[in-house]
Amino acid sequence: MKLSDIHIRDPFVLLHEDKYYLYGTRGATCWGAADGFDVFVSDDLENWSEPHEVFHNDGSFWADMHYWAPEVHKWNGAFYMFATFKAEGVCRCTCILKADNPLGPFVPHNTRPITPADWECLDGTFYVDKDGKPYMVFCHEWVQAVDGEIWAVELKNDLTAPAGPPRLLFTASEAEWIVPGSPVMGKPSFVTDGPFMWRTQNGELLMLWAAFSAQGYTQGLALSSNGEITGQFRQVEPLFRKDGGHGMIFRTKEGKLLLSLHSPNRTPEERPHFFEIVEENGLLRRA
C-alpha cells in the first residue's frame, strides 16, 4: 500500500528496529461502532503493508464505539498503547493497553481508565520527564469543559494508574489563532485535540496540539517556560494551519524530523501525510 491508500485519522509512527509502524483511528469506523486498531509496517515510509490488527475487542472489553488515536510507546521493555474509547453512558476516556512487540496483540493493561471517570476526555499521550517520571498528557473535551483543556497527570511506574491528581496546563482559548465552534450551554466552545510532547535538541519542551483556526483544522504549538511539564505553556506560531492536525513528530532512520498528521479533516477523505520540519532556536517550523 501507498500512504495515500491508508484511510486513517490521527496517524502515529513508531520507529523500532529499522521498521516504521503506523497506527491510527480507522477511517471507516471513526464516528460510530468500532472494535479494534490496526498497524501498517514499512521499511521506507513509501511502501506499506496491508493492515495488521493489533487490538480486537472480542466482546470482553467494555467500550464499543469511538476507538480513537492509538499511540504506541516503548517503556521498560514492553509496548504500551494509549487510546481513546467510549460506550453509551460512559464518559469518553483514555485507557492503556500492553503488548510484547509493536505488532501486538495488545491487551488491556488497566482495570479502569486513566482519565477521571466523570470527565469527557480524549487523546492521551505518553511523556517521560528529565528525571524519568512517566506522565500522561490528555484533553478534557470541549463538549463538557466548553473551553477545551489540556492536562497532565503523573503515572505509576508500571503505568497501571495515576500517581497523583492531574494538573491543568492550558485552555484552548489561550491561543490567539483559535476560532469558536458549536455553542455548549449557550457559550462558544473551543476545541483541544491531540497533544504530543517533543523535546528539542537545545532542551526546550514543546507540545503539539490541534484545534480550529480560520484556515481549518490547525496544528498548534506551545512552549514550556521551564523546559518541563511543570512549566507554564505559552502559545507560539502554529506548525500547520491549512486543514491538517492531530499530529506527532518522529525522526527517520536518516535523522530527518517529520511531522505526521491527517488531512483533510473530512471523512472519508482524510489520509496520513508527512512533512519535513526543522528545529530552530528551540522551536519548530516547516522545512
C-alpha positions in Angstrom: 0.0 0.0 0.0 1.0 3.6 -0.5 0.4 6.3 2.1 -2.5 7.7 0.1 -4.2 4.2 0.2 -4.3 4.2 4.0 -7.6 5.5 5.4 -6.8 6.5 9.0 -7.0 9.6 11.2 -4.6 10.6 13.9 -1.5 8.9 12.3 1.2 7.9 14.8 4.5 6.5 13.7 6.8 4.3 15.8 10.4 3.5 14.6 11.6 0.2 16.1 14.4 -2.0 14.9 14.6 -0.3 11.5 10.9 -0.6 10.7 8.2 2.0 10.8 4.9 1.2 12.4 1.9 3.4 11.6 -1.1 3.3 13.9 -4.3 5.4 13.7 -8.0 5.7 14.0 -9.8 3.5 11.4 -11.4 5.9 9.0 -14.4 3.6 8.2 -15.5 3.3 11.9 -14.2 6.6 13.4 -17.6 8.1 14.3 -19.6 5.1 15.4 -19.3 1.4 16.5 -15.8 0.1 16.5 -13.9 -3.0 17.6 -10.2 -2.6 17.0 -7.0 -1.0 15.8 -4.5 -1.8 13.0 -0.9 -1.2 12.2 0.8 -0.7 8.9 4.5 -1.6 8.5 7.1 -0.1 6.2 10.9 -0.1 5.6 11.0 3.2 3.7 7.8 5.3 4.6 6.6 4.9 1.0 5.6 1.3 0.7 3.4 -0.1 3.4 2.0 -3.5 4.4 -1.7 -4.3 4.4 -3.3 -3.6 7.8 -2.4 -5.9 10.6 -4.9 -5.9 13.5 -3.1 -5.3 16.8 -6.2 -5.0 19.1 -9.5 -6.6 18.7 -12.5 -6.5 21.1 -13.8 -10.0 21.3 -16.7 -8.8 23.4 -14.9 -8.8 26.7 -13.8 -5.2 26.6 -16.2 -2.6 27.8 -16.0 0.0 25.0 -17.8 -0.5 21.7 -17.5 2.9 20.0 -15.2 5.8 19.1 -11.9 3.9 19.1 -9.6 6.9 18.5 -6.0 8.0 18.3 -3.8 5.0 19.3 -0.2 5.8 20.2 2.4 3.1 20.9 5.4 3.8 23.2 8.1 1.6 24.4 8.6 1.6 28.2 10.6 -0.7 30.5 10.9 -3.4 27.8 7.2 -3.5 26.7 5.0 -1.6 24.3 2.1 0.4 25.6 -0.8 1.7 23.6 -2.6 4.9 24.8 -6.0 5.1 23.1 -9.4 6.7 23.4 -12.6 4.7 24.0 -16.3 5.3 24.5 -19.5 3.4 25.4 -23.1 4.5 25.9 -23.5 6.1 29.3 -19.7 6.1 30.0 -17.5 9.1 29.6 -15.0 9.1 26.8 -11.6 8.2 28.2 -8.0 7.1 27.7 -7.0 3.5 28.5 -3.7 1.9 28.3 -3.1 -1.5 26.5 0.1 -3.6 26.6 2.0 -5.9 24.2 5.4 -7.6 23.9 6.0 -6.1 20.4 4.6 -3.4 18.1 2.5 -6.0 16.2 0.6 -6.8 19.3 -1.7 -8.4 20.2 -2.4 -5.5 22.7 -4.4 -6.4 25.8 -5.9 -4.0 28.4 -3.4 -3.0 31.0 -5.6 -1.1 33.4 -8.6 -2.1 35.4 -10.1 1.4 34.9 -9.4 4.4 32.6 -6.5 6.7 33.4 -8.6 9.8 32.9 -11.1 11.0 35.6 -14.2 8.8 35.4 -16.6 11.8 35.3 -14.7 13.8 32.7 -15.2 13.5 28.9 -11.6 13.1 27.9 -9.6 12.0 24.8 -6.2 11.7 23.2 -3.9 10.7 26.0 -0.2 10.8 25.1 2.9 9.5 26.9 5.7 11.7 28.3 8.7 11.0 30.4 10.4 13.9 32.2 14.1 14.5 32.7 14.0 12.5 35.9 12.5 9.5 34.3 9.0 10.0 35.7 6.2 8.9 33.4 3.2 11.1 32.7 0.1 11.2 30.5 -1.0 14.4 28.8 -4.6 14.5 27.7 -7.6 16.7 26.7 -10.6 17.5 28.8 -13.0 17.7 26.0 -14.9 20.8 24.9 -18.2 19.0 24.9 -18.0 19.2 28.7 -15.4 21.7 29.5 -16.7 24.2 26.9 -13.2 25.9 26.7 -11.2 22.7 25.9 -8.4 21.9 28.4 -5.1 20.1 28.3 -4.0 18.4 31.5 -1.0 16.3 32.7 -1.0 13.5 35.3 1.9 11.6 36.7 1.6 7.8 36.3 2.8 5.0 38.5 6.0 3.5 37.1 4.2 0.4 35.9 1.6 2.6 34.1 -1.3 0.9 35.9 -2.8 4.1 37.4 -2.3 7.8 38.1 0.3 8.6 40.8 -1.4 11.8 41.8 -4.0 14.4 40.7 -3.9 15.9 37.2 -2.6 19.4 36.6 -4.1 21.9 34.1 -1.6 23.1 31.5 -3.7 25.5 29.4 -7.1 26.1 27.8 -7.9 26.3 24.2 -8.9 30.0 24.2 -5.3 31.0 25.2 -4.3 30.6 21.5 -4.9 33.8 19.7 -5.5 31.9 16.4 -8.4 29.8 17.6 -12.0 30.2 16.5 -15.1 29.1 18.4 -17.1 26.0 17.5 -20.7 24.9 18.3 -22.2 26.5 21.4 -22.2 24.4 24.6 -24.7 25.5 27.3 -25.1 28.8 25.4 -21.4 29.5 25.4 -18.9 29.5 22.5 -16.8 26.3 22.6 -13.1 25.9 21.8 -11.6 22.5 20.9 -8.4 20.8 22.2 -7.2 17.7 20.4 -4.2 15.5 20.1 -1.4 16.7 22.4 2.1 15.3 21.8 5.3 16.2 23.6 8.6 17.0 21.9 11.9 17.9 23.4 14.2 19.9 21.1 18.0 19.4 20.9 18.6 22.5 23.0 16.4 21.2 25.8 13.1 23.1 25.2 9.9 21.2 25.7 7.2 21.7 23.1 3.6 20.5 22.9 1.8 19.9 19.6 -2.0 20.1 19.9 -4.8 20.6 17.5 -7.8 23.0 17.2 -9.6 25.1 14.6 -8.4 28.4 13.2 -9.9 30.5 10.4 -8.0 28.3 7.9 -9.3 25.0 9.2 -8.0 22.2 11.4 -4.7 23.6 12.7 -1.6 22.0 14.3 -0.8 24.3 17.2 2.4 24.6 19.2 3.0 25.5 22.8 6.3 26.1 24.7 7.0 25.3 28.3 8.5 28.1 30.4 10.9 25.8 32.3 11.6 23.0 29.8 9.4 20.7 31.8 5.8 19.5 32.1 5.6 21.6 35.3 6.1 24.9 33.4 3.7 27.4 32.1 2.8 26.8 28.4 2.9 29.7 26.1 1.2 29.5 22.6 3.6 30.1 19.7 3.3 30.1 15.9 1.2 27.1 14.7 3.1 24.4 12.8 0.4 23.7 10.2 -2.7 25.9 9.6 -4.4 24.6 6.4 -6.8 21.8 7.4 -4.4 19.3 9.0 -3.9 18.2 12.5 -3.7 15.7 15.3 0.0 15.5 14.7 3.1 13.9 16.1 6.8 14.1 15.4 9.3 11.3 14.7 12.8 11.1 13.5 13.6 8.9 10.4 16.4 6.4 10.1 18.3 9.1 8.3 17.8 11.6 11.1 15.2 13.9 9.5 12.3 15.2 11.6 8.9 14.5 10.1 5.5 15.9 11.2 2.8 13.3 10.8 -0.9 14.4 10.7 -4.1 13.7 8.8 -5.5 16.0 6.2 -8.1 17.0 5.1 -10.2 16.8 8.2 -13.2 15.4 6.4 -14.5 11.8 6.4 -13.9 9.8 4.2 -11.2 11.9 2.6 -8.7 12.0 5.5 -5.3 10.4 4.9 -1.9 10.5 6.7 0.7 12.9 5.5 4.3 13.5 6.4 6.0 16.9 6.3 9.7 17.6 6.9 10.3 20.1 9.8 13.3 21.6 11.4 14.3 22.8 14.9 15.3 26.4 15.0 16.0 28.4 18.2 14.1 25.9 20.3 11.0 26.0 18.1 9.8 24.0 15.1 8.9 25.1 11.6 8.2 23.5 8.3 11.3 22.9 6.2 
